[in-house]
Amino acid sequence: MVTAAHGRQRSVHFVHKKRRSLKVTTKNKSKLNGFIASALLATLLTGCASGNGNNAAPEASAEPGASAASDSAQVAYPSQLTYWVALNPNVSATMKNAGEIALYQEIEKATGTKVTFQHPPQGQEIDAFNLMVSSGNVPDIIQHTWSGVAGGSDRAIADGTILRLNELIDAHAPNLTKLLNDNPEYRKLITTDDGNIYAFPFIRGDDYLLTYNGLVIRQDWLDALNLPMPETIDEWYETLKAFKTGDPNKNGQPDEIPFLLDIPMTTLNQAFLGAWGITDAFYQLDGQVHYGPIQPGFKEYLTTMNKWYQEGLIDADYAATDGTLKDAKVTNNQLGAFVGYSGSSLGRYTDLMKESNPSFKLAGAPNAVLNKGDKPLLGQKEAPYAGIGAAITKNHPKPEEVVKWLDYNYGEEGHMLFNFGIEGVSYEVVDGYPTYTDEVMKNPDLPVTQAMAKYMMANYSGPFVQDRRYMEQYAVLPTQKEAISTWMNAENDRWIPTLSLTSEESSKYASIMNDVKTYYDEMVNKFIMGVTPLDQFDQFVNIIQSMGIEDAIQIQQAGLDRFNIRD
């Protein structure tokens, strides 16, 4: 599979490319329906769900997956497994190995399976994956972002590296079978054009979980200057000018930085660019694929960013600002607006500033539009499935046992472990609602993300279905909840889903987009900073076209057409 992001070519069969999360228009409200194997268990769990659309693991009927349940009962769990997966930084901050996470210790108790985890060096995950696959020395399970692998999962199956899982899931995974039967859009997303299911997927189980990033603004600065929340591009311009000249941090110094532009994160949320109805890569309009950077609207976007930059409304050092510098600019009371996450930005900065600056207040700003009153066309929206999953390799002699072990994650017990950890330690059931304890939410020694990572995987990803109730507690501040609701307000029907390309298409696409992406990255900052005048935009378009962008568009179009006719 490949995404609609710019690609990068590498030398091994499974070429891992840069990926951005692609968006789909599938409506997934209340999507944690049906992935426990027993109606009795489900009835008990249903009694634990809240009445506002929260999702638990509901009842499994006796019909879909009944054969799988019967066959699975006759298969043992494996005695041991090897499992390759990148170690999340929240885990590595306090642990050396995923086997130390409490949920996996509990799964070992439940299944008797001893798992040896293998973790690539942080920052070298892509190269480590490519070397591992090209060597043929693979573990039993590879958890990876398969949508970023050129040649795709179909090629990996054809080469014998990973297994086609359709029949194995039908026979030995009653929990996942039930989930897919109840949610056919999930089955469509995890199935390739060749009809292969290649991994046990990470599924975001509710629309509320699909949006977590957007424009963030200093609400206290707006209040200090008596300014309304900006909605249009023109209103943002006036607001940023006021931030620059109005001394909103009240220190008497002209040290305010109105806006920190983040080009990489624009790929995720299309901040400001989305006002023109385009993205910085591929998007669709009425089923037709387009490439955003060669559209007239992209020149208008660059013209706007250049104007803001020249007037000092955008941080002069934006291209060199990493996470540490961004933190410093926020906590030094200098930065007025930026793009960020509901948790690591809104939540974390609020917590960091509560003692030094009690009046500090952030808010999620609406996705920008050109005309007042219009509904935003684009905002950040993740796909329910974006290619992350656990594939089974040819290495294990009894793949049906591995399937049974992974299927545990999609049953009631596995669902609760992955999302909430250990009952009585990391969560308690309060009035039917799994509620994180102070060990997680108020740990004196660890931030919430790291405290969560000791017990569960809800705040990143893995082979399980993410529960809405995790986010309802992780984004606990009213400002976080309001931001998510604000960012969700967008049409978001122009995103392209994760596509499955043929090996030939994938190789050609990677070759084209490697050159296009390199040139694009170079020129965008030059246009914004004024190093290259905007009257050379047509030349920019011509060069991208000479690199074969029309062929890449046709490849994306063919993949989208095939996706749209999948069962």
C-alpha positions as CSV (number, residue, x, y, z in Angstrom):
1,M,0.0,0.0,0.0
2,V,1.0,3.6,-0.4
3,T,-0.4,6.8,0.9
4,A,-1.1,9.9,-1.0
5,A,2.0,11.5,0.5
6,H,5.2,12.4,-1.3
7,G,7.3,9.2,-1.7
8,R,10.9,8.3,-1.2
9,Q,12.7,5.7,-3.2
10,R,15.1,3.2,-1.6
11,S,17.0,0.2,-2.7
12,V,15.3,-2.9,-1.3
13,H,12.1,-4.5,-2.4
14,F,10.0,-3.1,0.4
15,V,10.9,0.6,0.0
16,H,9.6,2.5,3.0
17,K,8.5,6.0,2.1
18,K,7.6,9.1,4.0
19,R,4.0,8.9,5.0
20,R,1.3,11.3,6.0
21,S,-1.9,10.0,7.5
22,L,-4.6,9.9,4.9
23,K,-8.1,10.8,5.4
24,V,-11.3,9.0,4.4
25,T,-14.9,10.1,4.4
26,T,-16.3,6.9,5.9
27,K,-18.5,7.8,8.8
28,N,-17.5,5.8,11.8
29,K,-19.6,6.8,14.7
30,S,-19.7,4.3,17.5
31,K,-17.4,1.9,15.8
32,L,-16.3,-0.3,18.7
33,N,-19.4,-2.5,17.8
34,G,-19.1,-6.1,18.1
35,F,-15.8,-7.7,18.8
36,I,-16.2,-10.0,21.8
37,A,-16.8,-13.6,21.4
38,S,-19.6,-14.1,23.9
39,A,-23.0,-12.5,24.3
40,L,-22.8,-12.8,28.1
41,L,-19.5,-11.0,28.3
42,A,-20.9,-8.3,26.0
43,T,-23.9,-7.8,28.1
44,L,-21.8,-7.2,31.1
45,L,-19.6,-4.8,29.2
46,T,-22.6,-2.9,27.8
47,G,-23.6,-2.3,31.4
48,C,-20.3,-0.6,31.8
49,A,-20.6,1.8,28.9
50,S,-21.8,5.4,29.4
51,G,-24.8,6.7,27.8
52,N,-23.3,9.3,25.6
53,G,-22.0,7.3,22.7
54,N,-18.9,5.9,24.4
55,N,-17.9,2.6,23.0
56,A,-17.0,-0.6,24.7
57,A,-16.7,-4.1,23.1
58,P,-20.3,-5.1,22.5
59,E,-21.9,-8.4,22.1
60,A,-20.8,-11.0,19.6
61,S,-23.6,-12.9,18.0
62,A,-23.6,-16.6,17.5
63,E,-23.6,-16.2,13.8
64,P,-20.7,-14.2,12.3
65,G,-17.4,-15.7,13.4
66,A,-19.0,-18.7,15.0
67,S,-17.0,-21.1,12.9
68,A,-13.9,-19.1,13.7
69,A,-14.6,-19.4,17.5
70,S,-15.0,-23.1,17.1
71,D,-11.8,-23.6,15.1
72,S,-9.9,-21.3,17.4
73,A,-10.9,-23.2,20.5
74,Q,-9.1,-26.2,19.0
75,V,-5.8,-24.3,18.5
76,A,-3.4,-23.6,21.3
77,Y,-1.7,-20.3,22.0
78,P,2.0,-20.4,20.9
79,S,4.5,-21.1,23.6
80,Q,6.8,-18.3,22.4
81,L,6.9,-15.6,19.8
82,T,9.4,-13.0,18.4
83,Y,7.9,-9.6,17.7
84,W,9.5,-6.6,15.9
85,V,8.1,-3.2,16.6
86,A,9.4,0.3,17.0
87,L,9.5,1.3,20.7
88,N,7.4,4.3,21.4
89,P,9.3,7.2,23.0
90,N,6.8,7.3,25.9
91,V,7.7,3.7,26.6
92,S,11.5,4.1,26.2
93,A,11.5,7.0,28.6
94,T,11.0,4.5,31.5
95,M,11.4,1.0,30.0
96,K,13.8,-0.8,27.8
97,N,11.4,-3.2,26.2
98,A,7.7,-3.5,25.3
99,G,7.7,-6.7,27.4
100,E,7.8,-4.5,30.5
101,I,4.5,-2.9,29.7
102,A,1.9,-4.2,32.1
103,L,-0.6,-5.1,29.5
104,Y,1.8,-7.6,27.8
105,Q,2.7,-9.1,31.2
106,E,-1.0,-9.7,31.7
107,I,-1.4,-11.2,28.2
108,E,1.4,-13.6,29.0
109,K,-0.4,-14.7,32.1
110,A,-3.6,-15.2,30.1
111,T,-2.1,-17.0,27.1
112,G,1.1,-18.6,28.4
113,T,2.9,-17.1,25.4
114,K,6.4,-15.7,26.1
115,V,7.2,-12.9,23.7
116,T,10.7,-11.7,22.8
117,F,10.4,-8.1,21.5
118,Q,12.8,-6.7,19.0
119,H,13.1,-2.9,18.7
120,P,15.0,-1.0,16.1
121,P,17.2,1.9,17.2
122,Q,15.1,5.0,17.6
123,G,15.4,7.3,14.6
124,Q,16.6,4.4,12.4
125,E,13.3,2.4,12.2
126,I,12.9,2.7,8.4
127,D,16.5,1.6,7.6
128,A,16.2,-1.2,10.2
129,F,13.0,-2.4,8.6
130,N,14.4,-2.4,5.1
131,L,17.6,-4.3,6.2
132,M,15.6,-6.8,8.1
133,V,13.3,-7.6,5.2
134,S,16.0,-7.7,2.6
135,S,18.1,-10.1,4.8
136,G,15.2,-12.5,5.1
137,N,15.9,-12.8,8.8
138,V,12.5,-11.9,10.1
139,P,10.7,-12.5,13.4
140,D,7.2,-14.1,13.8
141,I,5.4,-10.8,13.9
142,I,6.3,-7.4,12.3
143,Q,4.3,-4.4,13.5
144,H,4.8,-1.6,11.1
145,T,3.2,1.2,9.1
146,W,2.6,-0.9,6.0
147,S,1.1,1.9,4.0
148,G,4.5,3.4,3.8
149,V,6.1,0.4,2.1
150,A,6.6,0.7,-1.7
151,G,5.7,-2.5,-3.5
152,G,3.2,-2.8,-0.7
153,S,1.9,-5.6,1.4
154,D,0.8,-7.5,-1.7
155,R,4.4,-7.7,-2.8
156,A,5.5,-8.8,0.7
157,I,2.9,-11.6,0.5
158,A,4.0,-12.6,-3.0
159,D,7.7,-12.7,-1.9
160,G,6.8,-14.9,1.0
161,T,7.8,-12.4,3.7
162,I,4.4,-12.0,5.3
163,L,1.3,-14.2,5.1
164,R,-2.1,-13.5,3.6
165,L,-4.4,-13.7,6.6
166,N,-7.9,-13.9,5.2
167,E,-8.5,-17.6,5.7
168,L,-6.5,-17.7,8.9
169,I,-8.6,-14.9,10.4
170,D,-11.8,-16.5,9.3
171,A,-10.8,-19.8,10.9
172,H,-9.0,-18.7,14.0
173,A,-9.8,-15.1,14.9
174,P,-13.5,-14.8,16.0
175,N,-13.0,-11.4,17.7
176,L,-11.5,-9.7,14.7
177,T,-13.9,-11.6,12.4
178,K,-16.8,-10.2,14.3
179,L,-15.4,-6.7,14.2
180,L,-15.0,-6.8,10.4
181,N,-18.4,-8.3,9.8
182,D,-20.0,-5.6,11.9
183,N,-18.0,-2.8,10.3
184,P,-17.5,-3.6,6.6
185,E,-15.8,-0.2,6.0
186,Y,-13.0,-1.5,8.2
187,R,-12.7,-4.6,6.1
188,K,-12.5,-2.5,3.0
189,L,-9.7,-0.3,4.5
190,I,-7.5,-3.2,5.6
191,T,-7.9,-5.2,2.4
192,T,-5.7,-4.6,-0.6
193,D,-6.8,-4.4,-4.3
194,D,-5.7,-8.0,-4.7
195,G,-8.1,-9.0,-1.9
196,N,-5.4,-9.6,0.8
197,I,-5.7,-8.9,4.5
198,Y,-2.1,-8.6,5.6
199,A,-2.1,-7.4,9.2
200,F,-4.0,-7.3,12.5
201,P,-5.0,-3.6,12.3
202,F,-4.8,-0.6,14.6
203,I,-8.4,0.9,14.4
204,R,-9.5,4.2,15.7
205,G,-12.9,3.2,16.9
206,D,-14.8,6.4,16.9
207,D,-15.0,9.7,14.9
208,Y,-13.9,11.5,18.1
209,L,-10.6,9.7,17.9
210,L,-9.8,10.8,14.3
211,T,-9.1,14.5,15.0
212,Y,-6.4,15.6,17.4
213,N,-4.5,18.4,15.8
214,G,-5.1,21.9,14.5
215,L,-4.5,25.6,15.0
216,V,-3.8,26.7,18.5
217,I,-4.0,30.3,19.7
218,R,-3.4,32.2,22.9
219,Q,-6.9,32.9,24.1
220,D,-5.6,35.1,26.9
221,W,-3.9,37.3,24.3
222,L,-7.1,37.6,22.4
223,D,-8.9,38.6,25.6
224,A,-6.2,41.1,26.5
225,L,-6.5,42.9,23.2
226,N,-10.3,42.5,23.0
227,L,-10.1,40.4,19.8
228,P,-12.6,37.8,18.6
229,M,-11.4,34.3,17.6
230,P,-10.2,34.6,14.0
231,E,-11.9,32.5,11.4
232,T,-11.0,33.8,8.0
233,I,-7.5,34.4,6.4
234,D,-8.1,38.1,6.6
235,E,-9.1,38.0,10.3
236,W,-6.0,36.0,11.0
237,Y,-3.9,38.7,9.4
238,E,-5.4,41.4,11.6
239,T,-5.1,39.2,14.7
240,L,-1.4,38.5,14.1
241,K,-0.7,42.1,13.4
242,A,-2.3,42.9,16.8
243,F,-0.2,40.3,18.5
244,K,2.9,41.9,17.0
245,T,2.2,45.5,18.0
246,G,-0.2,45.3,21.0
247,D,2.2,43.9,23.7
248,P,-0.3,41.1,24.6
249,N,2.3,39.5,27.0
250,K,2.5,42.8,28.8
251,N,6.2,42.9,29.3
252,G,6.8,46.2,27.5
253,Q,9.1,44.5,25.0
254,P,8.5,43.9,21.3
255,D,9.3,40.2,21.7
256,E,6.0,38.6,20.6
257,I,6.2,36.0,17.8
258,P,2.7,36.1,16.3
259,F,2.7,32.7,14.5
260,L,5.1,29.8,14.2
261,L,4.7,28.2,10.8
262,D,5.3,24.4,10.8
263,I,5.6,23.1,7.2
264,P,5.9,19.4,8.2
265,M,2.8,19.6,10.4
266,T,0.9,21.4,7.6
267,T,1.0,18.0,5.8
268,L,-1.1,16.7,8.7
269,N,-3.6,19.5,9.2
270,Q,-3.3,21.8,6.1
271,A,-3.4,24.8,8.4
272,F,-4.3,27.9,6.3
273,L,-3.6,26.0,3.1
274,G,-6.9,24.2,3.5
275,A,-8.8,27.5,3.2
276,W,-8.1,27.3,-0.6
277,G,-9.6,23.7,-0.7
278,I,-6.3,22.1,-1.6
279,T,-3.6,20.1,0.3
280,D,0.2,20.1,0.0
281,A,0.1,16.7,-1.8
282,F,-2.7,14.7,-3.5
283,Y,-6.4,15.3,-2.8
284,Q,-9.6,14.4,-4.6
285,L,-12.5,16.5,-5.8
286,D,-15.6,14.7,-7.0
287,G,-13.5,11.5,-7.4
288,Q,-10.8,13.2,-9.5
289,V,-7.3,13.3,-8.1
290,H,-5.3,16.6,-8.1
291,Y,-1.9,17.6,-6.8
292,G,-2.2,20.7,-4.6
293,P,1.2,22.4,-5.1
294,I,0.6,23.0,-8.8
295,Q,-2.8,24.6,-8.3
296,P,-3.4,28.4,-8.5
297,G,-4.6,28.3,-4.9
298,F,-1.2,27.2,-3.8
299,K,0.3,30.3,-5.2
300,E,-2.3,32.4,-3.3
301,Y,-1.3,30.5,-0.1
302,L,2.4,31.1,-0.7
303,T,1.7,34.8,-1.4
304,T,-0.2,35.0,1.9
305,M,2.6,33.3,3.9
306,N,5.2,35.4,2.2
307,K,3.4,38.6,3.1
308,W,3.0,37.5,6.7
309,Y,6.7,36.5,6.8
310,Q,7.9,39.8,5.4
311,E,5.8,41.7,7.9
312,G,7.2,39.7,10.9
313,L,4.0,37.9,11.6
314,I,5.7,34.5,11.1
315,D,8.6,33.5,13.2
316,A,11.8,34.4,11.2
317,D,13.4,31.2,12.4
318,Y,10.4,28.9,11.7
319,A,12.4,26.5,9.5
320,A,15.0,25.9,12.2
321,T,12.6,25.6,15.1
322,D,12.5,22.1,16.6
323,G,10.3,20.8,19.4
324,T,12.7,22.1,22.1
325,L,12.8,25.6,20.7
326,K,9.0,25.6,20.2
327,D,8.6,24.7,23.9
328,A,10.9,27.5,24.9
329,K,9.0,30.1,22.8
330,V,5.7,29.0,24.3
331,T,6.8,28.8,27.9
332,N,8.7,32.1,27.6
333,N,5.4,33.7,26.8
334,Q,6.4,34.8,23.3
335,L,4.4,32.7,20.9
336,G,0.9,33.7,20.0
337,A,-0.3,30.9,17.7
338,F,1.0,27.7,16.3
339,V,-0.2,24.3,15.1
340,G,-0.3,21.5,17.7
341,Y,-2.0,18.5,19.4
342,S,-4.8,18.3,21.9
343,G,-2.5,16.5,24.4
344,S,1.1,17.3,23.9
345,S,0.4,21.0,23.1
346,L,-2.9,22.2,24.7
347,G,-2.7,19.9,27.7
348,R,1.0,19.9,28.3
349,Y,1.6,23.6,27.8
350,T,-1.3,24.4,30.1
351,D,0.2,22.2,32.8
352,L,3.7,23.7,32.3
353,M,2.5,27.2,32.6
354,K,-0.1,27.0,35.4
355,E,2.3,28.1,38.2
356,S,4.5,30.6,36.4
357,N,1.6,32.3,34.4
358,P,-1.8,31.5,35.9
359,S,-3.5,33.6,33.2
360,F,-2.0,31.6,30.4
361,K,-4.8,30.1,28.3
362,L,-4.7,28.3,24.9
363,A,-7.6,27.5,22.6
364,G,-8.2,25.5,19.5
365,A,-8.9,27.8,16.6
366,P,-11.2,27.0,13.8
367,N,-9.8,25.7,10.5
368,A,-9.4,28.8,8.4
369,V,-11.7,29.8,5.6
370,L,-11.6,32.5,2.9
371,N,-15.1,33.8,3.4
372,K,-16.8,34.5,6.7
373,G,-19.5,32.0,7.5
374,D,-18.2,29.2,5.2
375,K,-17.7,25.8,6.6
376,P,-14.0,24.8,6.5
377,L,-13.1,22.5,3.6
378,L,-10.2,20.8,5.2
379,G,-8.9,20.0,8.7
380,Q,-6.9,17.3,10.3
381,K,-8.7,14.0,10.2
382,E,-7.1,10.6,10.6
383,A,-8.4,7.5,8.9
384,P,-9.9,4.8,11.1
385,Y,-7.2,2.6,9.6
386,A,-4.0,4.3,8.2
387,G,-1.8,1.2,7.5
388,I,-0.5,0.4,11.0
389,G,-0.8,-3.3,11.8
390,A,0.9,-6.5,13.0
391,A,1.7,-8.9,10.1
392,I,2.6,-12.5,10.6
393,T,5.7,-13.8,8.7
394,K,6.7,-17.1,7.2
395,N,8.9,-17.6,10.2
396,H,6.5,-19.3,12.6
397,P,5.6,-22.9,11.8
398,K,2.1,-22.7,13.2
399,P,0.6,-19.3,12.0
400,E,-2.8,-20.3,13.3
401,E,-1.4,-20.1,16.8
402,V,-0.1,-16.6,16.2
403,V,-3.5,-15.5,14.8
404,K,-5.2,-16.8,17.9
405,W,-2.7,-14.9,20.1
406,L,-3.2,-11.6,18.2
407,D,-7.0,-12.0,18.2
408,Y,-7.0,-11.9,22.0
409,N,-6.4,-8.1,21.6
410,Y,-9.8,-7.7,19.9
411,G,-11.8,-9.5,22.6
412,E,-13.1,-7.9,25.8
413,E,-10.1,-8.6,28.0
414,G,-7.6,-7.5,25.4
415,H,-9.6,-4.4,24.6
416,M,-9.6,-3.3,28.2
417,L,-5.9,-4.1,28.6
418,F,-4.8,-2.1,25.6
419,N,-6.9,0.9,26.3
420,F,-7.0,1.1,30.1
421,G,-4.3,-1.3,31.5
422,I,-4.7,-3.1,34.8
423,E,-8.0,-2.8,36.8
424,G,-7.3,-1.6,40.3
425,V,-3.9,-0.1,39.3
426,S,-4.2,2.1,36.2
427,Y,-8.0,2.3,36.1
428,E,-11.1,1.6,38.2
429,V,-14.7,1.1,36.9
430,V,-16.7,4.0,38.4
431,D,-20.4,4.0,37.7
432,G,-19.8,1.7,34.7
433,Y,-17.0,3.8,33.2
434,P,-13.4,2.7,33.1
435,T,-11.7,5.6,34.9
436,Y,-7.9,6.2,35.0
437,T,-6.5,6.3,38.5
438,D,-4.2,9.0,39.9
439,E,-1.3,6.6,39.1
440,V,-1.9,7.6,35.5
441,M,-3.5,11.0,35.6
442,K,-1.7,12.6,38.5
443,N,1.6,10.6,38.7
444,P,4.0,12.8,40.6
445,D,7.0,11.5,38.7
446,L,5.8,11.1,35.2
447,P,3.8,13.1,32.6
448,V,0.5,11.5,31.7
449,T,1.7,10.1,28.4
450,Q,4.6,8.2,30.1
451,A,2.4,7.1,33.0
452,M,-0.1,5.6,30.5
453,A,2.7,3.9,28.6
454,K,3.6,1.9,31.6
455,Y,0.3,0.1,31.5
456,M,-1.4,0.4,28.1
457,M,-1.0,1.5,24.5
458,A,-4.1,3.7,24.0
459,N,-2.1,6.9,23.5
460,Y,-0.2,5.5,20.5
461,S,-1.0,2.4,18.4
462,G,-0.9,-1.3,18.0
463,P,-3.0,-4.3,17.0
464,F,-6.2,-3.3,18.8
465,V,-9.3,-1.0,18.6
466,Q,-8.7,2.4,20.3
467,D,-11.5,3.3,22.7
468,R,-13.1,6.8,22.8
469,R,-13.1,6.8,26.5
470,Y,-9.3,7.0,26.5
471,M,-9.4,10.3,24.7
472,E,-12.3,11.6,26.9
473,Q,-10.0,11.3,29.9
474,Y,-6.6,12.1,28.2
475,A,-8.1,15.3,26.8
476,V,-9.6,16.1,30.1
477,L,-9.4,19.9,30.1
478,P,-12.4,21.8,28.8
479,T,-10.1,23.6,26.4
480,Q,-8.9,20.3,25.0
481,K,-12.5,19.0,24.5
482,E,-13.5,22.3,22.9
483,A,-10.5,22.2,20.6
484,I,-11.3,18.7,19.3
485,S,-14.8,19.7,18.7
486,T,-13.7,22.9,16.9
487,W,-11.1,21.0,14.7
488,M,-13.6,18.4,13.8
489,N,-15.7,21.1,12.1
490,A,-14.7,20.6,8.4
491,E,-16.1,19.0,5.3
492,N,-13.0,16.7,5.0
493,D,-14.3,15.0,1.9
494,R,-11.2,15.8,-0.2
495,W,-8.8,13.5,1.6
496,I,-7.6,10.4,-0.3
497,P,-7.8,7.0,1.6
498,T,-4.8,4.7,2.0
499,L,-4.4,3.2,-1.5
500,S,-3.1,-0.1,-2.7
501,L,-0.8,0.2,-5.7
502,T,0.6,-2.5,-7.8
503,S,4.3,-3.2,-7.6
504,E,4.9,-1.5,-10.9
505,E,2.8,1.5,-10.0
506,S,4.5,1.7,-6.6
507,S,8.0,1.7,-8.0
508,K,7.2,4.3,-10.6
509,Y,5.4,6.5,-8.1
510,A,8.3,6.3,-5.6
511,S,10.7,7.3,-8.3
512,I,8.7,10.3,-9.4
513,M,7.8,11.5,-5.9
514,N,11.3,11.2,-4.5
515,D,12.4,13.9,-7.0
516,V,9.2,16.0,-6.6
517,K,9.3,16.0,-2.8
518,T,12.9,17.0,-2.7
519,Y,12.3,19.9,-5.0
520,Y,9.1,20.9,-3.3
521,D,10.7,21.0,0.2
522,E,13.5,23.2,-1.2
523,M,11.2,25.7,-3.0
524,V,8.4,26.2,-0.5
525,N,10.6,27.8,2.1
526,K,12.3,29.9,-0.6
527,F,9.0,31.2,-1.7
528,I,7.8,32.0,1.8
529,M,11.0,33.7,2.8
530,G,11.3,35.6,-0.4
531,V,14.5,34.0,-1.5
532,T,12.7,33.1,-4.7
533,P,10.2,35.6,-6.0
534,L,6.7,34.4,-6.5
535,D,6.7,35.4,-10.1
536,Q,8.7,32.2,-10.6
537,F,5.8,30.1,-9.4
538,D,4.9,29.1,-13.0
539,Q,8.4,27.8,-13.5
540,F,8.1,25.8,-10.2
541,V,4.9,24.2,-11.6
542,N,6.6,23.5,-15.0
543,I,9.5,21.8,-13.3
544,I,7.2,19.6,-11.2
545,Q,5.3,18.7,-14.3
546,S,8.6,17.8,-16.0
547,M,9.3,15.4,-13.2
548,G,6.3,13.3,-14.1
549,I,3.7,14.6,-11.7
550,E,0.9,13.9,-14.2
551,D,1.9,10.2,-14.2
552,A,1.9,10.2,-10.4
553,I,-1.6,11.7,-10.5
554,Q,-2.8,9.0,-12.8
555,I,-1.3,6.3,-10.6
556,Q,-3.2,7.8,-7.6
557,Q,-6.3,8.0,-9.7
558,A,-6.1,4.3,-10.7
559,G,-5.6,3.4,-7.0
560,L,-8.5,5.5,-6.0
561,D,-10.8,4.1,-8.7
562,R,-9.9,0.5,-7.5
563,F,-10.5,1.5,-3.9
564,N,-13.9,2.9,-4.7
565,I,-15.2,-0.3,-6.3
566,R,-13.9,-2.7,-3.6
567,D,-16.6,-4.7,-1.9
